[in-house]
């Protein structure tokens, strides 16, 4: 009799944010200091990471902070000012 065994698998799941830590679109807009429409456009254009929970969109404040950091523009040479 042959016994079939499955190979052991290591699951490497990224631990996501706790659902209580996620922001809705209005809260995300307040966090960014922008209108709600801007956040909705970021989501629609997939320019920012978001979570879809059923029909609801939720954003992680850490992702919003990363978006802000990525948009930082360093000052140019003094002759440009």
Secondary structure, DSSP 8 states (H G I E B T S, - for coil): ------------------GGGEE-HHHHHHHHTS-HHHHHHHHHTT-S--EEETTEEEEEHHHHHHHHHHT------GGG-
